[in-house]
């Protein structure tokens, strides 16, 4: 291909002149249709304070929207605010009532402490008075003897006269004229038992404490005392409280009898155990049981 042919073909590929002119016109029209850029001063003001360039209608719209939102919020939060105020008032009342209740409770606790102290004092006084009364009762019974096992009606119609001579004869006591002086004698105030039932105990009050003690010592030396095939036992007459204390030692005494150990009850309710030539005294069944356990 020659150079002339090359340039001819190149001219053929170019668009027609009219098309080129129309293209230039389109570009100028597009450039002319675009709005002019705001001046540089106006751009800086817009960046510094956007509200300045807002037109009046737009600002009014914003204000209306804000007012509507505020109204809606007030409508929603109004009842809630009233409810919170009511709850606050209730809490205040509850706080006041709680404070009043706490004050009353504190006052009541103080009174209870005083009452507890007073009750404790009264209990101590009652206990002391009960012990004192029991001691007086037992002192009043010091000349009394309780006879167990004597058949019913054996004393006849005059118990005092019967026992004045019956006791020295039964125990072999040496007395003046074969009699001991007795103030009174009677059965305990229980219903009379049947023929096959256990006879009621007999309470005998001696005129002299010495005679009473001689009778108890003689009964202890005699061991088992028999009267018409009945076993007779003599005991010191004691108050009900002391008898209950002594009864607590019944199981202990049974164990001592099974082991063959010697023992005796001392006034008021003290158990004396003799073992290996040594005597030990116990005022409570638990202590006595603990000692017996060490003997095994």
SERO-4910 file (N, C-alpha, C, O; in steps of 0.05 Angstrom, whole numbers):
BEGIN
 pado doro    nc1    nc2    nc3   cac1   cac2   cac3    cc1    cc2    cc3    oc1    oc2    oc3
  Unk    A     18    -24      0      0      0      0     18     24      0     38     25     14
  Unk    A     11     45    -17     27     69    -18     18     89      3     -3     85     15
  Unk    A     33    109      8     27    129     28      1    144     21    -14    152     39
  Unk    A     -3    149     -4    -27    163    -13    -52    147     -6    -72    158      4
  Unk    A    -51    122    -11    -74    105     -4    -80    105     27   -103    105     35
  Unk    A    -59    105     43    -63    105     72    -78    130     81    -97    128     96
  Unk    A    -70    154     72    -83    179     80   -111    181     70   -128    192     82
  Unk    A   -116    169     46   -143    169     35   -161    153     53   -184    161     60
  Unk    A   -153    130     61   -169    113     79   -174    127    106   -196    125    117
  Unk    A   -154    140    116   -157    154    142   -178    176    140   -194    179    158
  Unk    A   -179    190    118   -199    211    114   -227    199    112   -247    210    120
  Unk    A   -228    174    101   -254    162     98   -266    154    125   -291    154    129
  Unk    A   -249    146    144   -259    137    170   -268    160    188   -284    155    206
  Unk    A   -259    184    184   -267    207    201   -296    213    196   -306    208    174
  Unk    A   -311    223    216   -339    229    212   -343    253    195   -324    268    191
  Unk    A   -366    256    185   -371    279    167   -368    305    183   -371    304    208
  Unk    A   -364    327    169   -359    353    182   -384    361    197   -381    373    219
  Unk    A   -407    356    187   -431    364    200   -434    350    227   -442    362    247
  Unk    A   -427    324    227   -428    309    252   -409    320    272   -415    323    296
  Unk    A   -385    328    263   -366    339    281   -376    366    292   -372    371    316
  Unk    A   -388    381    276   -399    407    286   -421    403    306   -424    417    326
  Unk    A   -438    382    300   -461    377    319   -450    367    345   -462    373    366
  Unk    A   -429    352    345   -418    342    370   -407    365    387   -412    365    411
  Unk    A   -393    384    374   -383    407    389   -406    423    400   -404    433    423
  Unk    A   -428    426    385   -451    441    395   -464    427    419   -471    441    439
  Unk    A   -466    401    419   -477    386    441   -461    391    466   -472    395    488
  Unk    A   -435    390    463   -418    394    487   -422    422    499   -424    426    523
  Unk    A   -424    443    481   -428    470    491   -455    473    504   -457    486    525
  Unk    A   -476    460    492   -503    462    504   -504    449    532   -516    459    550
  Unk    A   -490    426    534   -490    412    560   -476    428    581   -484    429    604
  Unk    A   -454    442    572   -439    459    591   -456    482    599   -455    491    622
  Unk    A   -471    493    580   -487    517    586   -511    510    604   -519    527    620
  Unk    A   -522    485    602   -545    477    618   -538    473    647   -556    475    664
  Unk    A   -514    467    655   -506    462    683   -507    488    699   -499    509    688
  Unk    A   -516    488    724   -518    512    739   -490    521    747   -471    506    749
  Unk    A   -488    547    750   -462    558    757   -456    551    786   -474    551    803
  Unk    A   -431    544    792   -423    537    819   -425    561    837   -419    584    828
  Unk    A   -434    558    861   -437    581    879   -410    593    884   -389    580    882
  Unk    A   -410    618    890   -385    631    895   -371    619    919   -384    606    935
  Unk    A   -346    622    921   -330    610    942   -338    621    969   -337    605    989
  Unk    A   -346    646    972   -355    657    998   -380    644   1008   -384    639   1031
  Unk    A   -399    639    988   -424    626    996   -419    597   1005   -433    588   1023
  Unk    A   -401    583    993   -394    556   1001   -383    555   1029   -391    538   1045
  Unk    A   -366    574   1036   -355    575   1063   -377    581   1083   -377    569   1105
  Unk    A   -396    599   1077   -417    605   1096   -436    582   1100   -446    577   1122
  Unk    A   -441    566   1078   -458    542   1081   -445    522   1099   -459    509   1115
  Unk    A   -418    518   1096   -405    499   1113   -405    508   1142   -407    492   1160
  Unk    A   -402    535   1147   -401    545   1174   -428    544   1188   -429    537   1211
  Unk    A   -450    550   1175   -476    552   1187   -497    544   1166   -505    561   1150
  Unk    A   -504    518   1165   -523    509   1144   -550    521   1146   -564    524   1125
  Unk    A   -559    530   1170   -586    541   1174   -590    568   1159   -612    576   1153
  Unk    A   -568    581   1153   -570    607   1141   -582    606   1113   -598    623   1105
  Unk    A   -574    585   1099   -582    582   1071   -609    569   1068   -620    567   1046
  Unk    A   -621    559   1092   -647    546   1090   -669    567   1084   -669    588   1096
  Unk    A   -686    560   1067   -707    579   1060   -729    578   1081   -730    560   1097
  Unk    A   -746    597   1081   -767    600   1101   -787    577   1101   -793    567   1123
  Unk    A   -796    567   1079   -815    544   1079   -803    519   1092   -816    505   1107
  Unk    A   -778    514   1087   -765    490   1098   -762    493   1128   -767    474   1143
  Unk    A   -755    517   1137   -753    521   1166   -781    518   1179   -782    507   1201
  Unk    A   -802    527   1167   -828    524   1178   -836    495   1180   -849    486   1199
  Unk    A   -829    480   1159   -835    451   1160   -821    437   1183   -833    421   1197
  Unk    A   -795    444   1187   -780    432   1209   -793    439   1236   -795    422   1253
  Unk    A   -802    464   1238   -815    472   1263   -841    457   1268   -846    449   1291
  Unk    A   -856    453   1247   -881    438   1250   -876    409   1258   -890    398   1275
  Unk    A   -856    397   1246   -849    369   1253   -840    367   1282   -848    350   1297
  Unk    A   -824    387   1290   -814    387   1317   -837    390   1337   -838    377   1358
  Unk    A   -856    408   1330   -879    412   1348   -896    387   1350   -906    380   1372
  Unk    A   -900    374   1327   -916    349   1328   -902    328   1345   -915    314   1361
  Unk    A   -876    325   1342   -862    305   1358   -864    311   1387   -868    294   1404
  Unk    A   -861    337   1394   -863    345   1422   -890    339   1433   -893    330   1456
  Unk    A   -911    344   1417   -938    339   1426   -943    310   1431   -955    302   1451
  Unk    A   -933    293   1413   -936    264   1416   -922    254   1441   -932    239   1457
  Unk    A   -897    265   1445   -882    256   1469   -896    265   1494   -898    250   1514
  Unk    A   -907    290   1494   -921    299   1518   -946    282   1523   -952    276   1546
  Unk    A   -961    275   1502   -984    258   1506   -977    230   1517   -992    219   1533
  Unk    A   -954    220   1508   -946    193   1518   -935    194   1546   -940    177   1562
  Unk    A   -919    214   1552   -905    216   1577   -922    228   1599   -916    225   1623
  Unk    A   -944    242   1592   -961    254   1612   -972    234   1632   -968    237   1656
  Unk    A   -987    214   1623   -997    193   1641   -975    179   1657   -978    173   1681
  Unk    A   -953    174   1643   -931    161   1657   -920    178   1679   -913    168   1701
  Unk    A   -918    204   1674   -909    223   1695   -928    223   1719   -919    224   1742
  Unk    A   -954    223   1713   -974    222   1735   -971    196   1751   -973    196   1776
  Unk    A   -967    174   1737   -964    148   1750   -940    148   1768   -940    139   1791
  Unk    A   -918    159   1758   -893    161   1774   -897    178   1798   -887    172   1820
  Unk    A   -912    200   1795   -917    217   1818   -934    202   1839   -929    205   1863
  Unk    A   -954    187   1830   -971    172   1849   -954    151   1863   -957    147   1887
  Unk    A   -937    137   1848   -919    117   1861   -900    130   1880   -895    119   1902
  Unk    A   -890    154   1873   -872    168   1892   -886    175   1918   -875    172   1939
  Unk    A   -911    183   1916   -927    189   1940   -932    164   1956   -930    164   1981
  Unk    A   -938    142   1943   -942    117   1957   -917    108   1971   -918     99   1994
  Unk    A   -894    110   1957   -869    103   1969   -863    120   1994   -852    111   2014
  Unk    A   -869    145   1992   -865    163   2014   -882    155   2038   -873    155   2061
  Unk    A   -908    148   2033   -925    139   2054   -915    113   2066   -915    109   2091
  Unk    A   -906     95   2049   -895     69   2059   -870     74   2076   -867     61   2096
  Unk    A   -854     92   2067   -830     98   2083   -837    109   2110   -825    102   2130
  Unk    A   -857    127   2111   -865    138   2137   -877    116   2155   -871    115   2178
  Unk    A   -894     98   2143   -905     77   2159   -883     57   2168   -885     47   2190
  Unk    A   -864     52   2151   -842     34   2158   -826     45   2181   -818     31   2200
  Unk    A   -820     71   2179   -806     85   2201   -821     83   2227   -809     78   2248
  Unk    A   -847     88   2226   -864     86   2250   -864     58   2261   -862     54   2285
  Unk    A   -866     38   2242   -866     10   2252   -839      2   2264   -838    -11   2285
  Unk    A   -817     12   2252   -791      6   2264   -788     18   2292   -777      6   2310
  Unk    A   -799     42   2295   -797     55   2321   -814     39   2342   -805     35   2365
  Unk    A   -838     30   2333   -854     14   2351   -840    -13   2358   -841    -21   2381
  Unk    A   -828    -25   2338   -815    -51   2343   -791    -47   2362   -787    -63   2380
  Unk    A   -776    -25   2358   -754    -20   2376   -763    -15   2404   -751    -25   2423
  Unk    A   -786      0   2407   -797      4   2434   -807    -22   2446   -803    -27   2470
  Unk    A   -819    -39   2429   -829    -65   2440   -806    -83   2448   -807    -96   2469
  Unk    A   -785    -83   2432   -761    -99   2439   -749    -90   2465   -741   -107   2482
  Unk    A   -749    -64   2469   -738    -54   2494   -755    -62   2518   -745    -70   2539
  Unk    A   -782    -61   2514   -800    -70   2535   -797   -100   2540   -797   -109   2563
  Unk    A   -794   -115   2518   -791   -144   2521   -765   -151   2537   -765   -169   2553
  Unk    A   -744   -136   2531   -719   -141   2546   -723   -135   2576   -714   -151   2593
  Unk    A   -738   -114   2582   -743   -108   2610   -761   -130   2622   -757   -138   2645
  Unk    A   -781   -139   2606   -799   -160   2616   -784   -186   2620   -788   -200   2640
  Unk    A   -766   -193   2601   -750   -217   2604   -733   -216   2629   -731   -236   2644
  Unk    A   -721   -193   2634   -705   -191   2658   -722   -194   2683   -714   -208   2702
  Unk    A   -745   -181   2683   -763   -184   2706   -773   -212   2709   -775   -222   2732
  Unk    A   -780   -225   2687   -789   -253   2689   -768   -271   2700   -773   -289   2716
  Unk    A   -743   -266   2691   -721   -282   2701   -717   -278   2732   -713   -297   2746
  Unk    A   -720   -253   2740   -718   -248   2769   -741   -262   2784   -736   -274   2805
  Unk    A   -765   -261   2773   -788   -274   2786   -785   -304   2786   -791   -317   2806
  Unk    A   -774   -315   2765   -770   -344   2764   -750   -352   2785   -753   -373   2799
  Unk    A   -729   -336   2788   -709   -343   2809   -722   -341   2837   -716   -357   2854
  Unk    A   -738   -320   2841   -752   -318   2866   -771   -341   2872   -771   -352   2894
  Unk    A   -786   -349   2851   -804   -371   2854   -789   -397   2860   -797   -413   2877
  Unk    A   -767   -401   2845   -751   -425   2850   -740   -425   2879   -741   -446   2892
  Unk    A   -730   -402   2887   -720   -401   2915   -742   -405   2935   -738   -419   2955
  Unk    A   -765   -393   2930   -788   -397   2949   -797   -426   2949   -804   -437   2970
  Unk    A   -798   -439   2925   -806   -467   2924   -787   -484   2939   -795   -503   2954
  Unk    A   -761   -479   2936   -742   -495   2951   -744   -490   2981   -742   -508   2997
  Unk    A   -750   -465   2988   -753   -458   3017   -778   -472   3028   -777   -483   3050
  Unk    A   -800   -471   3013   -825   -484   3022   -821   -514   3024   -830   -527   3043
  Unk    A   -807   -526   3004   -802   -555   3005   -784   -562   3029   -789   -583   3042
  Unk    A   -765   -545   3035   -748   -550   3058   -765   -548   3084   -761   -565   3102
  Unk    A   -783   -528   3086   -800   -526   3109   -818   -551   3112   -822   -561   3134
  Unk    A   -828   -560   3089   -846   -584   3090   -831   -608   3100   -841   -624   3116
  Unk    A   -806   -612   3090   -791   -635   3099   -782   -632   3128   -780   -652   3142
  Unk    A   -777   -608   3136   -771   -604   3165   -795   -611   3182   -792   -622   3204
  Unk    A   -819   -605   3172   -843   -613   3187   -848   -643   3187   -863   -653   3204
  Unk    A   -835   -657   3169   -838   -686   3167   -815   -701   3180   -813   -725   3178
  Unk    A   -797   -687   3194   -773   -700   3204   -779   -721   3225   -764   -740   3227
  Unk    A   -802   -719   3239   -809   -739   3259   -828   -760   3248   -840   -776   3264
  Unk    A   -832   -760   3222   -851   -778   3209   -837   -802   3198   -814   -801   3188
  Unk    A   -850   -825   3199   -841   -850   3187   -863   -861   3169   -886   -861   3177
  Unk    A   -855   -871   3146   -874   -883   3127   -870   -913   3128   -848   -923   3122
  Unk    A   -891   -928   3134   -889   -957   3136   -903   -969   3112   -926   -962   3105
  Unk    A   -888   -986   3097   -898   -998   3073   -901  -1028   3077   -884  -1041   3089
  Unk    A   -924  -1039   3067   -928  -1068   3066   -946  -1078   3088   -952  -1102   3089
  Unk    A   -955  -1062   3107   -972  -1071   3128  -1000  -1076   3117  -1011  -1058   3105
  Unk    A  -1011  -1101   3121  -1037  -1107   3110  -1058  -1088   3120  -1057  -1077   3142
  Unk    A  -1078  -1084   3104  -1100  -1066   3110  -1115  -1076   3136  -1119  -1100   3139
  Unk    A  -1123  -1057   3153  -1139  -1062   3177  -1123  -1077   3198  -1135  -1086   3218
  Unk    A  -1097  -1080   3195  -1081  -1094   3215  -1079  -1077   3240  -1076  -1088   3262
  Unk    A  -1080  -1051   3238  -1078  -1033   3261  -1103  -1030   3277  -1103  -1018   3298
  Unk    A  -1126  -1040   3266  -1151  -1038   3281  -1162  -1010   3280  -1157   -995   3261
  Unk    A  -1178  -1005   3300  -1193   -979   3301  -1177   -957   3315  -1184   -934   3314
  Unk    A  -1155   -964   3329  -1139   -945   3343  -1110   -948   3334  -1094   -960   3347
  Unk    A  -1103   -936   3311  -1076   -940   3300  -1054   -929   3319  -1033   -942   3321
  Unk    A  -1059   -907   3332  -1037   -896   3349  -1030   -915   3371  -1006   -920   3376
  Unk    A  -1049   -926   3385  -1044   -945   3407  -1031   -970   3397  -1014   -982   3409
  Unk    A  -1040   -979   3373  -1029  -1004   3361  -1000  -1001   3355   -984  -1019   3363
  Unk    A   -992   -979   3343   -964   -976   3334   -945   -970   3357   -921   -975   3355
  Unk    A   -955   -959   3380   -938   -953   3403   -925   -979   3413   -902   -978   3422
  Unk    A   -939  -1001   3413   -928  -1026   3422   -919  -1044   3400   -901  -1061   3403
  Unk    A   -931  -1041   3376   -925  -1059   3354   -896  -1054   3343   -882  -1073   3337
  Unk    A   -888  -1029   3341   -862  -1023   3330   -839  -1034   3348   -821  -1047   3338
  Unk    A   -839  -1029   3375   -818  -1041   3391   -817  -1071   3390   -796  -1083   3390
  Unk    A   -841  -1084   3390   -841  -1113   3389   -830  -1123   3362   -815  -1143   3361
  Unk    A   -837  -1110   3340   -829  -1119   3313   -799  -1115   3309   -786  -1132   3297
  Unk    A   -788  -1093   3319   -759  -1086   3314   -741  -1093   3337   -717  -1091   3335
  Unk    A   -753  -1102   3359   -736  -1109   3382   -724  -1085   3396   -701  -1086   3404
  Unk    A   -738  -1063   3398   -728  -1039   3410   -732  -1040   3441   -752  -1050   3450
  Unk    A   -712  -1031   3456   -714  -1029   3485   -727  -1002   3492   -715   -981   3486
  Unk    A   -750  -1001   3503   -764   -977   3510   -775   -979   3538   -777  -1001   3550
  Unk    A   -783   -956   3549   -796   -956   3575   -824   -968   3572   -840   -959   3556
  Unk    A   -829   -987   3588   -856  -1000   3588   -863  -1013   3562   -886  -1019   3556
  Unk    A   -842  -1017   3545   -847  -1030   3519   -863  -1014   3499   -876  -1025   3482
  Unk    A   -862   -988   3502   -878   -971   3484   -861   -947   3475   -843   -938   3490
  Unk    A   -867   -936   3452   -856   -911   3442   -879   -891   3440   -901   -898   3433
  Unk    A   -872   -866   3445   -892   -846   3446   -898   -836   3417   -879   -827   3404
  Unk    A   -923   -838   3408   -931   -831   3381   -953   -810   3383   -972   -813   3399
  Unk    A   -950   -789   3367   -971   -768   3367   -995   -777   3351  -1018   -774   3360
  Unk    A   -991   -788   3327  -1013   -797   3311  -1003   -817   3290   -980   -818   3284
  Unk    A  -1022   -832   3279  -1016   -852   3258  -1041   -856   3242  -1064   -857   3252
  Unk    A  -1038   -859   3215  -1061   -863   3197  -1051   -872   3170  -1027   -869   3163
  Unk    A  -1069   -884   3155  -1063   -891   3127  -1063   -866   3109  -1075   -846   3116
  Unk    A  -1049   -869   3087  -1050   -847   3068  -1078   -843   3057  -1094   -862   3057
  Unk    A  -1084   -819   3047  -1111   -812   3039  -1117   -821   3011  -1125   -805   2994
  Unk    A  -1113   -846   3006  -1120   -859   2980  -1144   -877   2984  -1148   -886   3007
  Unk    A  -1158   -883   2963  -1181   -903   2966  -1171   -930   2976  -1149   -939   2970
  Unk    A  -1187   -942   2992  -1180   -968   3003  -1177   -988   2981  -1196   -992   2966
  Unk    A  -1155  -1003   2980  -1151  -1022   2958  -1167  -1048   2963  -1178  -1053   2985
  Unk    A  -1168  -1064   2942  -1182  -1090   2944  -1165  -1110   2957  -1142  -1105   2965
  Unk    A  -1175  -1135   2961  -1161  -1156   2975  -1134  -1163   2962  -1115  -1169   2976
  Unk    A  -1133  -1163   2936  -1109  -1172   2922  -1091  -1148   2913  -1072  -1151   2898
  Unk    A  -1098  -1125   2923  -1082  -1101   2916  -1062  -1094   2938  -1064  -1103   2960
  Unk    A  -1043  -1077   2930  -1023  -1069   2949  -1035  -1051   2970  -1050  -1033   2964
  Unk    A  -1028  -1056   2996  -1040  -1040   3018  -1029  -1011   3018  -1007  -1006   3008
  Unk    A  -1044   -993   3029  -1036   -965   3030  -1014   -962   3051  -1014   -976   3071
  Unk    A   -995   -943   3046   -975   -938   3066   -987   -926   3092  -1009   -915   3091
  Unk    A   -972   -928   3114   -981   -918   3139   -962   -895   3147   -937   -899   3146
  Unk    A   -972   -872   3155   -956   -849   3164   -957   -848   3194   -979   -847   3206
  Unk    A   -934   -848   3207   -932   -848   3236   -915   -824   3244   -893   -820   3235
  Unk    A   -926   -807   3262   -911   -784   3273   -904   -790   3302   -921   -793   3319
  Unk    A   -878   -790   3307   -868   -795   3334   -867   -769   3350   -866   -747   3339
  Unk    A   -869   -773   3376   -868   -749   3393   -839   -738   3395   -835   -714   3397
  Unk    A   -820   -756   3394   -792   -748   3395   -777   -755   3369   -781   -777   3358
  Unk    A   -760   -737   3360   -744   -743   3337   -725   -766   3342   -718   -782   3324
  Unk    A   -715   -768   3367   -697   -790   3374   -710   -817   3371   -697   -836   3361
  Unk    A   -734   -819   3379   -748   -845   3376   -752   -852   3346   -748   -875   3338
  Unk    A   -758   -832   3331   -761   -837   3302   -735   -847   3290   -735   -866   3274
  Unk    A   -713   -835   3297   -687   -843   3287   -679   -871   3296   -668   -886   3281
  Unk    A   -686   -878   3321   -680   -905   3331   -695   -926   3316   -685   -948   3310
  Unk    A   -720   -920   3309   -736   -939   3293   -724   -943   3266   -722   -966   3257
  Unk    A   -716   -922   3252   -704   -925   3226   -678   -941   3227   -672   -958   3210
  Unk    A   -662   -935   3247   -636   -949   3250   -641   -979   3256   -627   -996   3245
  Unk    A   -660   -985   3273   -666  -1013   3279   -677  -1028   3254   -669  -1051   3250
  Unk    A   -694  -1014   3238   -704  -1027   3214   -681  -1032   3194   -681  -1052   3180
  Unk    A   -662  -1014   3193   -639  -1017   3174   -621  -1040   3183   -611  -1056   3167
  Unk    A   -618  -1043   3210   -601  -1065   3220   -615  -1092   3217   -602  -1113   3212
  Unk    A   -641  -1092   3219   -656  -1117   3217   -657  -1128   3188   -661  -1152   3185
  Unk    A   -653  -1112   3169   -654  -1121   3141   -683  -1125   3133   -699  -1106   3132
  Unk    A   -690  -1150   3127   -718  -1156   3119   -734  -1161   3143   -728  -1178   3160
  Unk    A   -756  -1145   3146   -774  -1147   3169   -800  -1160   3159   -812  -1151   3140
  Unk    A   -808  -1181   3174   -833  -1195   3167   -854  -1192   3188   -848  -1191   3212
  Unk    A   -879  -1191   3179   -902  -1190   3197   -925  -1206   3183   -936  -1197   3164
  Unk    A   -930  -1230   3195   -951  -1247   3184   -947  -1251   3153   -965  -1246   3138
  Unk    A   -924  -1259   3146   -916  -1266   3118   -916  -1241   3100   -915  -1243   3075
  Unk    A   -918  -1217   3111   -916  -1192   3095   -889  -1179   3102   -881  -1177   3125
  Unk    A   -876  -1169   3081   -851  -1155   3084   -857  -1126   3091   -871  -1112   3077
  Unk    A   -846  -1117   3114   -851  -1090   3124   -825  -1073   3119   -803  -1082   3125
  Unk    A   -829  -1049   3109   -807  -1031   3105   -813  -1004   3117   -835   -994   3117
  Unk    A   -792   -992   3129   -794   -966   3143   -777   -946   3127   -754   -950   3121
  Unk    A   -789   -923   3122   -775   -901   3108   -781   -875   3121   -801   -871   3134
  Unk    A   -763   -856   3117   -767   -829   3126   -789   -816   3108   -789   -819   3084
  Unk    A   -808   -803   3121   -829   -790   3106   -818   -764   3093   -806   -747   3107
  Unk    A   -822   -761   3067   -811   -739   3052   -832   -726   3035   -854   -737   3031
  Unk    A   -827   -702   3026   -845   -687   3009   -847   -700   2981   -830   -716   2974
  Unk    A   -867   -692   2966   -871   -704   2939   -848   -696   2921   -839   -712   2904
  Unk    A   -838   -672   2923   -815   -663   2906   -790   -680   2911   -777   -688   2892
  Unk    A   -784   -685   2937   -761   -701   2943   -765   -730   2934   -746   -743   2925
  Unk    A   -789   -740   2937   -795   -768   2928   -790   -770   2898   -780   -791   2889
  Unk    A   -798   -750   2883   -794   -751   2854   -764   -751   2848   -755   -766   2830
  Unk    A   -749   -735   2862   -719   -735   2858   -708   -763   2865   -691   -773   2850
  Unk    A   -717   -774   2887   -707   -801   2895   -715   -822   2875   -700   -841   2870
  Unk    A   -739   -819   2864   -748   -839   2845   -730   -840   2820   -729   -861   2807
  Unk    A   -718   -818   2814   -699   -817   2791   -676   -835   2794   -662   -842   2775
  Unk    A   -670   -844   2819   -648   -862   2824   -656   -892   2823   -639   -909   2829
  Unk    A   -681   -898   2817   -690   -926   2818   -674   -944   2799   -666   -965   2807
  Unk    A   -670   -935   2775   -655   -951   2755   -626   -955   2764   -614   -976   2761
  Unk    A   -615   -934   2776   -587   -935   2786   -585   -956   2809   -567   -972   2810
  Unk    A   -604   -954   2827   -604   -973   2849   -607  -1002   2840   -596  -1021   2851
  Unk    A   -623  -1006   2819   -626  -1033   2808   -600  -1043   2797   -593  -1067   2802
  Unk    A   -585  -1027   2783   -559  -1035   2772   -539  -1041   2795   -523  -1059   2793
  Unk    A   -541  -1025   2817   -523  -1030   2839   -530  -1056   2853   -512  -1071   2861
  Unk    A   -556  -1063   2855   -563  -1089   2867   -554  -1112   2849   -545  -1132   2859
  Unk    A   -555  -1109   2823   -546  -1130   2805   -516  -1134   2807   -507  -1157   2804
  Unk    A   -501  -1113   2812   -472  -1116   2814   -463  -1122   2843   -439  -1128   2847
  Unk    A   -482  -1122   2862   -475  -1128   2889   -462  -1106   2904   -451  -1110   2926
  Unk    A   -463  -1082   2894   -451  -1059   2907   -470  -1049   2929   -494  -1051   2927
  Unk    A   -458  -1038   2950   -473  -1027   2972   -479   -997   2967   -463   -983   2955
  Unk    A   -503   -989   2976   -511   -961   2972   -532   -954   2993   -543   -971   3006
  Unk    A   -537   -928   2995   -558   -918   3013   -566   -890   3003   -550   -876   2991
  Unk    A   -591   -883   3009   -601   -857   3002   -599   -838   3026   -608   -845   3048
  Unk    A   -586   -816   3021   -583   -796   3042   -603   -773   3038   -613   -769   3016
  Unk    A   -608   -759   3060   -626   -736   3059   -613   -713   3044   -590   -707   3050
  Unk    A   -626   -700   3025   -653   -704   3016   -655   -726   2994   -670   -745   2997
  Unk    A   -639   -722   2973   -640   -741   2950   -611   -745   2940   -605   -737   2918
  Unk    A   -595   -756   2958   -567   -761   2951   -562   -791   2953   -568   -804   2973
  Unk    A   -550   -803   2932   -544   -831   2932   -514   -835   2940   -496   -823   2928
  Unk    A   -511   -851   2960   -484   -858   2970   -476   -886   2962   -490   -905   2969
  Unk    A   -455   -889   2947   -446   -915   2937   -419   -922   2951   -401   -905   2952
  Unk    A   -418   -946   2961   -394   -956   2975   -382   -978   2958   -394   -998   2953
  Unk    A   -357   -972   2948   -344   -992   2931   -314   -992   2937   -301   -971   2938
  Unk    A   -304  -1016   2942   -275  -1019   2948   -267  -1004   2973   -244   -994   2975
  Unk    A   -285  -1003   2993   -278   -989   3017   -279   -958   3015   -273   -944   3034
  Unk    A   -288   -948   2992   -290   -919   2987   -319   -912   2982   -333   -925   2967
  Unk    A   -328   -890   2995   -355   -880   2992   -356   -856   2973   -340   -837   2976
  Unk    A   -375   -857   2955   -379   -834   2936   -408   -826   2937   -426   -843   2938
  Unk    A   -413   -800   2937   -440   -790   2938   -447   -776   2912   -430   -762   2900
  Unk    A   -472   -779   2903   -481   -768   2878   -509   -755   2882   -527   -767   2893
  Unk    A   -511   -731   2871   -537   -716   2874   -553   -717   2848   -575   -705   2847
  Unk    A   -544   -732   2828   -559   -735   2803   -555   -763   2792   -533   -774   2794
  Unk    A   -576   -776   2780   -574   -803   2769   -553   -805   2747   -539   -825   2745
  Unk    A   -549   -784   2731   -530   -785   2709   -502   -788   2720   -486   -804   2709
  Unk    A   -495   -774   2740   -468   -776   2752   -464   -804   2764   -442   -815   2762
  Unk    A   -485   -815   2777   -482   -841   2788   -479   -863   2766   -463   -881   2770
  Unk    A   -494   -860   2744   -491   -879   2722   -463   -878   2710   -451   -898   2704
  Unk    A   -452   -854   2707   -425   -851   2697   -404   -865   2715   -385   -877   2705
  Unk    A   -409   -863   2741   -390   -876   2759   -393   -907   2757   -373   -921   2758
  Unk    A   -418   -916   2756   -422   -945   2754   -409   -956   2728   -398   -978   2728
  Unk    A   -410   -941   2707   -398   -951   2682   -368   -954   2684   -356   -970   2670
  Unk    A   -356   -939   2702   -326   -942   2706   -319   -966   2723   -296   -974   2724
  Unk    A   -339   -978   2735   -334  -1001   2752   -331  -1027   2736   -323  -1048   2747
  Unk    A   -339  -1026   2711   -338  -1051   2695   -310  -1058   2687   -305  -1078   2674
***
